[in-house]
Amino acid sequence: MAATTSTTLDDLFVNIIAQARFTAEEQSLMLGLVTQYNIGSEAGKTIQVPKYPAIAAADLTEGSDMSSTTVSTSSVSVTVGEVGAQVLLTDVASMGAGNPAVELGTVLGNAIATKMDKDLIALFDGFSASFGSAGAETSVADLFKAAATLRANKVVGPMAAVVHPFQAFAIKSGLTNTFANPNGGDVQNEAMRTGYVGTIAGIDVYESANITVDGSGDCKGAVFAPEAIAIAMKRDFNIEPQRDASLRAIELNATAVYGVAELDDSYGVEILGDATL
């Protein structure tokens, strides 16, 4: 009697894994905006990220020796843990219509990508600096204030903003004079044509529905530099199949091992605002 088993579906698993990994990488917004540490080859579940203080240079006098400056480092601990998602591929489903490799790969990839993004976004609430207020629409001025704060804290590289789509709506509304002024400039025109917020005050602005809306209809986005937040990756996205003979199905177990932490509080600003239309 012919049987559909994990062995006969080897080619299908390869396709599922490839699609799931692609989806996870494509769907995770935050991974490309924060500092990443690959610790797969290192022993242990916790890493210590050293933080070096700034020191000041001074004028020198010819013929006189320089005095040394003591440098004392601090550190941030990042502890990794497992996350996972499981789906069942039944024998009947694997023989049916459609493309289970793409469909299940997409489901699993989205699950892991969403979990990573939500874990990183949860760190926004820890930033000491904050602009905006509960019940108030997020404004372009909030972004400019955040940019000024980060530049004053000596952020010199790229900055990103991640806001809820409803916060982004309020920003676009402010840019376009409540969607009635399509000729106000390049940023306004782009917001009217495509809905893309774009770059404002040197900040690349992104929208994410993974930002949680609280019971009062408010949410917390953020403006930050990559050095504000870190993710330590112990083991990237992985899928392991397991046959359940009595169920006539195969478990597809997707897992990842990582940890997240705030690296530098002065490199991030919370953006609090209304998340209703």
Salt bridges, closest charged atoms under 4 A:
ASP91 OD1 - ARG243 NH1 2.71
ASP119 OD1 - LYS115 NZ 3.25
ASP125 OD1 - LYS220 NZ 2.44
GLU190 OE1 - ARG193 NH2 2.95
GLU207 OE2 - LYS172 NZ 2.80
GLU270 OE1 - LYS220 NZ 3.92
